[in-house]
């Protein structure tokens, strides 16, 4: 008794530590000294047993109260102490291990207890859908066909052949789990016979092979909100894979992809497109009519417009899902050089070019500036 360390000291917590603090401290030590992580390490094994005993005492309100009042004598069964029970050797590790490591690795079973068949949520599914830019901008309602599950009409969902019944698994007694000893500790694992169902079907239904469900196609309505962007997903709750042991079904995620458009290119809420204009329009200016997703719009091109200039039409883009106002439409003009000229047209171009050369710096300011920058290369 004199050589036993203080339980609070073992876990590294204060004497007024609450249950969560004690549990967290034990979990940290259990992970550090667990035999699976420290094979053939006697010191780690001893520390692990010591931490387990400390946790068993301090996690039980009655035992903790006896320990706080009487020390180790209050919880030592060999001393006839007041706590009763004491540490019951390493063979009793299963419950403490399940409580602590269930928090670490997660427990997907329903009911909140450690007994009974395991209940699992069904897996999520993904469906890829392509829509047009117009549908993305305005919103769209459509239908999709996806695989679904219905109760088997032969066995009415039981999974057993008509005239037979589902029986309780004799290996796990209907619990869905069995306790397995591994070396000096034991743990629970899924029953190998019933695979966690807790029940066994001697004669599975031939129609559904004992599943109780038949896979069938189902039609779902999908509402695509206006302004959706490429790659966004729409969740259809409960339309994923079915759960196990009456667990909840998963979800279906519809992933939206927007087809490339023949005219517009989308950038967030803004739209861009390239528009060719004639040489004469670029020189003289004028009013141009352009397409938008909502119809037509027009804007003025100034005299002397250069190729590559961008014109911005406010509010002619797309109103995104999270936006309060629509984006803009950007028109990038490209001056188109005339091709396949006849002799008369070529002569007109030459005459026109000669007339410009009489005052080149006035009519071709970019050309003059460029020659001023590179004239040293020609000397």
Secondary structure, DSSP 8 states (H G I E B T S, - for coil): -TT---HHHHHT--TT--HHHHHHHHHHHHHHH-TTTSTT-HHHHHHHHHHHHHHHHHTSHHHHHHHHHHGGGGT-GGGT-SS-S----GGGHHHHHHHHHHHHH----SSSSSSS---B----EEEEEEE-HHHHHH-EEEEEEEEEEEE-TTTTTS-B-TT--EEE-TTTTTSSEEEEEETTEEEEEE-TTTTTSSEEESSB-TTTTT-SEEEEEEEEEEEE-TT--TT-EEEETT-SS--BSS-----EEEEEEE---SS-EEETTEEEEEEEE-HHHHHH-EEEEEEETTEEEEEEE-TT--TT-EEEETT-S---TT-SS---EEEEEEE----S--HHHHHHHHHHHHHHHTTHHHH-HHHHHHHHHHGGGG-
